[in-house]
Amino acid sequence: MKLYVLSLLFLCINFAYSQNSASLKGTVIDHTNKPLEKATVSILMQQDSSVLSYSLTNDKGEFNLVKLPANKNLILYISHVNSSNYHQDILLNPDEKKQLDSIKLGGKLLNEVVISVAPPVRMNKDTLEYNTDFFKTRPNANAEELLKQLPGLQINMDGTIYYEGKEVSQVKVNGKDFFASDLRIATRNLDASLIKTVQVYRDKGESKKTVEDEEKLPITINLKFKKDFLKASFGKLYGSVGTRDRYEAGGLFNTFQDTLQLSFIGFGNNINRESFDYNELNQHGGLGRAENYGFNDFGGRNYNGKANDISGGFNLNNDWGKKTKLNLMYMLKYKNEEGQNQGSQTSLYDNVKQFGENEYNSYRKSLAHNINTLFRHRMDTTAYVEFTPKLSITNNDGKTDSWMNTYTEDKKINNSKSNNTSDGYNINYDHNFHIEKQISKKHLVSLKNTINIRNDKSEEIGNQLTEIFQNPIPNTSLWENRTNREKSNSIKTFAGYNNTSIEKLNFDFYISYNTSSSRPTQSLFYNRDNTGTIHG
């Protein structure tokens, strides 16, 4: 019985292999009889026009398609961005290695208007384009199911995408950044039936500088839709309460329409827990589309005890056409911290035990406004400007009190009590400005400017009373009023020139100018033993 099953399995595998054992070779030339490089050669099923395989011609115009089905009516489809399309019916026998004669593609006339169906796969300059009309998916399929049908792309079970062995780093929609950096948010939630073209390319970014090794560039997939992207809104809410007045709550709401994305973020808790981690907001709150010009504190960073963290804000991203991008983020943060430390110790001095007890309490409040902005505008294909200002304003106040007692089994040694109040603010502004202009194909100039301005002020008033029982005058008091001010600024300017006019020589020449200044001041008034206030 086992031998019969193994024999049947072998026959099935051999039959399946024989059905896909044919191959097809050929050479593509242009209308001047020169080899045509990077022409797209596709094999389609004649029955439903679905794509089975594709290849690009090499620098000699040659192509080789293997593991093609035999005894099937096929269509050979060849296209090139600078030539007219070509197609031919093909029928291959099992194990046949068919060699075609040179295939000549006609040239495109300057004033010629040709109305035809776009090819299933083609190279458009440095971009590989898939026409989704030739790839069949089930009804209500998502974009990930469509990508699995495209030859050359590999989709793993965890949703990661590979092209030519390298992981795809970004998915765009109609040439614009999607609001989530996680590829799966786009590929598993967008409708495949609305996608017209899938483009795959190596992303050079905004700069026009020459890239020596394009193989190291990140790979991007762009999904071009048949019509404007539909409106979409989604969000999440969570909340819980517990004993000792503990609670946590949070909400994240997103609305997305074409190139406009708006996220609202809010949370509160008093259990020292981070509400949303940065990775989650990067994926679901639009921080990825904001190019990580985000905030780094979403609760839980409390080092002085327990705290009540409450924050709320928004993240707005919008693109106007292909030239202008705007990101605006605002967050209001309130924090109320409470901390308490208690301790006791026992020391032994010449058989005499000495005991110590202490307690320290702190109360701090802060209110902060944070505004981050990204503005980028491309004047034309050769020049762009980018401006990223940031502003933060923080007000804080607090108070502390403490006491410490030292004694033995027979007598008191000393007591100490103190209290302190503080009040202050912090204002911080910085920006990055960058402009780049490509004068010609081989000459490029750029200018960068960075500014940071900081203004801090804090005032502390403290009282301390110490009782030393071994002294004739046991009471000692100290009153202090301390004011700290610090202002600083830093300006950095960078001018660069990039030249590629000499073959095999690509160099940058730049000049930078940096200046910085800092003006810290401190004022201290104190009164010891009630003898009068002294400015120290």
N, C-alpha and C positions, 0 to 999 in steps of 0.2 A: 504493500500500500504506500509506504514512504517513497519507494522508488518510482512509483507511478506519479505521485504528486510532484516529486522533484523533476521528473521528465516533462510533465505538463508545464511547470513553471519555467523550465529552460526554453521550451518551445514558444511560450508567450513572450519571454524576454527577447528571444531571437527574432520573433515576428515583429515585435515593436521596433527593434533596432533596424530591421530591414526596411521598415516603412519610413525611416528617417535617415537613410544612409547615402543619399545622393548629394552631389556638390555641384557648384556652378562657378566657373572662372571667366574672367573677361578683362578687357582694357577699354577705358573710356577716353576719348579724345575730343577736343573742341573743333570748331569750324575751321581752324587753321591747321588741323592735324597734329596739334601738340597735346601731350598727355594732360588730362584734367585732374588736378589734385583736389581732394576733399569733396568730390562729387558723392552724393548720397545714393546708395544702391539698396533698394528694398525689395523684399519678396512678399507678395500679398496672396491670400486665398481668393481665387476668382469667384467663389460662391458668395462670400459676404464682405470682401475687400478688407478683411482683417490682416494686420501685419504679422508675419511669422518671424522675419529676421531682417537685419539691415547691416550695412557696412559702409565705411568711407574709403574711397580710393586713395592709394598712397601717392608719393611724388611722381611715380611712373604711370599713374592712371589705372593701376591694377586693383582688382577686387577679387575676393575668394569667399564664397558663402558655402558653409558645410552643414551637415546634418539636416538636409532639406527633405521634405516628404516626397515619396515616389508615388506614381500613378495618381497624382492630384493635379487639377487644373490650376496653375499658378500664374501670377502676373509679375514680370520683372519691371520695376519702376525706378528710373534714374533721374535725378534732378541736380541742378547746380544753380547758385544764385545768379551767375552771369550767362547762363545758357538756357535754352528751351528744354522742356521736359521730354522724356522718352519712356515708352512702355512697350512691352512685348509679352505675348502669351508664351508660357513655358510648360512643358510636360516632361518630367524626368522619370527614367526607369530605375528600379532598385539597384543600388551600388553604382549608378552611372556617375561619371566624373566629366561633366559636360564643359567643353571649352568653346566660348563664343568668339566670333571674329570681333575686331575692333568696332566699338559702338561710337558713332559720331553724333555729338549734340550740336544742334544749330545755335548760332549766336542770336542775341536779342538786339533788334534794331532800336535806335534811340527814340523814334516816334511811334514805335509799334505798340499797340494795345492788344493784349491777349487776355481773354476771359477764360479761366480754367480753374479746376479744383486744385487747391494747394496740395503738394505732395505729402505723403504720410510722414516722412522724416526728411529733414533737410538741414544743411549747415548754412546759417545766415551770418556771414563773417565769422565771429568767434563763438556764436551761439548755436547750440543744437536745438531744433524745434520739432516737436511732435504734434501732428494734426490729430486731435482726439476723435475726429469722425471715423478714423480707421481702427480704433481700438474699442472693443465692445465690453460693456460692463452691465451688470444687472440693474434693474430699476432701483432708484433711491440709493445707489452706491455712493460712497464718499470718495474724496480725492485719493486716499491711500489705495483703495482698490483699483483706481484708474492707473496710478503710478506703477502698480505691480504688473500691469499689462505692457508697459513700455520696455522694449528691449534695451539693454544697457544699464538699466536701473535695478538695484537690488534692495528690497524692503525686508528688514528683519522683523521678528515677532514683537520686539520692543518698540517698533516704529521708527528706528533709525534707518536712514537712507544712504546708500552707497552708489557712487558713479565712478566707473573705472577704478574700483578698489579704494576710493577715498570717500570719507564720510561727508555728506552734504551738511553744511553749517547753517543754512537759512532758507526759509520759504517766504517768497513775496507774493503779493496779490496785485495784479495789474501794475507791476513795477514798483509798488510801494511796500514799505515795511509792514508786515502784519503786526497786530497789537501784542502778540505773544511770541516770545523767543523759542518756546518749545514747538518743534516741528509738528508734533502730534496734534496740537490744538488746531492747526490749520488742516492737516491732511485727514484727520478723523472727524471733522465737523463741517467741512465745506462740501457742497453737492457736486459730484463729478459731472452731472449732466449740464451744468452751467459753464464748465471750463471749455474754452475753444482751443487754446494752444498751451502746451507745456514747454517751457524754455529751460535749458540747462547751460550754465556758463560759469567761467572762473571770474570771480568778482574782483575787479581792480580798485574798487572804491571811487571816491571823488577825485583823487589826485591824478594828474596826467603824467606823473613821473614814469620813466621807463622801468619795467620790471624785468630783471635779468632772468629769473626762473619762474615762468608762469605756472609750472607744475605745483609750486608751493602756495599758490593763491587759494583761498577758500572757494568752495563750490556752492553756488546758489541756484535754487529752482524758482522760477517765476510762473505763476498760474494766471494766464490771461483769460478773463471771463467773456462770455458771449454778450453780456449786458452788464450794467452797473451792479456792483455787489449789493445784495439785499440787506436791509436793516437787520441787525441782530442785537439782542440784549440778553444778558445772563448775569448771575451773581450768586453769592452765598451768604448765609447768616448762621451764626452760632451763638450760644449763650448757655450759662449754667450758674447756679447759686449753691452755696454751701453754708456750713456752720461758721460761727465767729464772724459773721458779716462778710464772708468771702464771695466774690463773684468774678465772672469774666463774660465778655460779650464782644462781638465784632461783626462787621459786615463789609462786603465788597460787591459793588455793582458796576457793570460795564455796559456801555451802549456803543455800537459800532455801525457806521453807515458810510460806505464807500471809503473815503480817505480820512474821515473824522472819527476819532476814538476818544471817549471820555470815561474815566474811571473815578468812582467815589470810594474812599477808603475811610473807615471809622472803627475804633475799638476802644475798650476800656477794661481794666482788670486791676485787682489789688492782691494778686498771688504771685507777682514777680515772674510772669510768663510772657514770652514773646507772642504777640497776637498773630502776625503773619511773618513768616521768614522771608528773607529777601529773594530767595529762589522762587517762592510761590508768587510774590508780587511781580517778579521779572517775567513770569510766564503768563499770569492771569490778570495782572493789574496794569499792563502796558509799560512797565519800566524797561522792558527790553526794547520796545519801539522807541522809547526815549533815549536809547543808546546809553543806558546806565547812568544818566545824570539824575540819580535818585537819592533817597534819604537812607540813612543807615541805622535808624533807631525806631523800632516799632514795638517798644515796651520790653520789659524784662531785664533791662540793664540797670539794676539797682544794687549798689554795693554797700549801702549804709543801713540795710534792714529791709522792711517791707515798704511797699509804695503803692499809691493809687496812680496808675497811668491812664490818661485819657487823651486821645488824639483823633483828628479828623482832617480830611483834605481831599484834593482831587488831582488827577493827572490828565492833561489834555494833549492830544497829538493830532495834528492836521497837516495835510499836504495840499498845496495849490498847484495843480498841473504837475509838470515834471521839474519845475524850477525851484519851488519854495517849500521849506519844511519848518514847522513851528512845534515846539514842545513847551508846555507851561505846567509846572508842578508847584502846589502850595500845600503846606502841612502846618497845622496848629497843634502844639504839644503842651499838655499840662501834666506836671508831676508833683506829687506830694509824698515825700519820703519820711519815714519814722524809723529810728534805730535805737537800740538799747543794748549796752554791754554791762555785765556784772561780773565781779571777780573777787576772789579771796585767796590769801596765801598765808603760809606759816613759815617762819624762819627761826633758826636756833642760834643764839649767840651766848657762848660760855654757859651752857645749860639753862639759859633763859629763853623762853619761847616768846617770840614777837609775832603778833597777828596783824593782818592788813585786810581791809575791805574797801571796795570801790564800785562806783556805778557811773555810767556815762550815757546821757540821753541826747539825741539829736533830732531836729525837725527842719526839713528843708522843703521849699516850694519853688517851682520855676514855671515860667510861661514863655514859650518860644514860637516865633514865626519863621518859617523857612520857605524861600522862593527860589526855584531853579528854572532856568530858561535855556532853551536851545533854539537858535534861529540860523537857518542855512538857505542861501539863495544862489542859484546858478544863473549868472547873467547870460551866458551862452555856453557852447560846448567846450570853450577854452578857459573859462574863468568862473570862480565861485568864491563866495565869502561866507564865513561862519563866525557866529558870535554867541558865547555861552556865559551870560552873567548869573551870579548867585548872590543872594542876600539872606542873612540870618540875623535876627534880633532876639535876644534872650534877656529876660528879667528874672532875678532870683533873690530870695531872702530866706533867712533861717535863724535858728537859735539853738543853743546847746546849754546844758547844765550838767554838772558833775559834782561828786563829793568823794572824799577819801578819808578813812580813819585808820590810825596806827596805834596799837596798844599792846600791853602785856597782860598777864593774868592779874597783876597788882595795880597797875596805873595806866592812865592815858598818856600817849606820847604827843600826838598832834592830830588835828582835824583840819581839813581843807575843803572849801566850797567855792565854786566858780560858776558864772553864767556868762553867755556871750550871744550877742545878736549881730547879724550881718545883713547887708543889703547891697545889691550891685546889678550891673547890666553888662551885656556884651553885644557889640555890633561888628559884624564881619561882612565885607563885600569883596568879591573877586570876580574876575572875568578872563576869558581867553578870546582873543580876536585873531582870525586867520584869513588871509586873502591870498589867492593863487591865480596866476595868469600865465597861460601858455602863449608866448609871443609867436612862436612858430613850432613846427613839429619837433625841432631839436633844441629849442631854447625855452626855459621855463623860469619864472621868478615868483617868489613868495615872500610874505611879510607876516610875522606873528607878534602879538603883543599880549603880555600877561600882567595883570594888576591885582594886588592884594592890599586891602586897607582894613585895619583892625583897631577897634577902640574899646578898651575895657576899663571898668571902674568898680571898685568894691570898697565898702566901709564896714569896719568891725568895731564894736564897743564891748568891752569886757570888764567884768568885776571879779576879783578874787579875794577871799578872806581866809587867812590861815591862822590857826591857834596852835602855838607851840607851848606846851604845858611845862616844859623844863626851863623856860626863860623867865626873867623877872617881868618883862612886858610880853605877854604871850600872843597878843593880837597883831597881825600884820595884814594890811589891805593894799590892793593894787588896782587902780582904775586905768584903763587904756582906751584910747580912741584912735584907731589906725585907719588911714585912707590910702588906698593904692590906685594909681592911675597908670595906664600903659597905652600908648598910641604907636602904631607901627604901620609902615607901608612899604611895598616892594613893587618895582616896575621892571619888567624884562621885555626887551625888544629884539627880534631876530629877523634878519633879512637874508634870504637865500637865493642862489642862482644855480640852476641845473642845466648841464650841457651834454648833448649826445651827438654833436656834429661830427666828431672824429670817430671813425670806426673802431669798435672794441674799446672805446674810452668813454666812460660815463662818470662824471664827477659833479660834486656839489661844492659851491663856494658860498660861505655865509659870514655875516658880521652880526655880532650880538652886543647889546648894551644893557647893563643891569645896574640898578640903583636901589638902595634900601635904607631905611632909617627907623630908629626906635627911640622912644622918649618915655622911659618908665620913671615915675615919681612916687615917693612915699612920704606921708606925713604921719607923725606919731605924737600924741599928747598923752601924758600919764601923770598920775597923782598917787604917790606912795605915802602911806602913814598919815593921810589927810594933811600933808604939809603944804599943799598948793599944787596947781596944775603946771606942768613943765612941758615945753615943746622940745621933743628930742629928735 
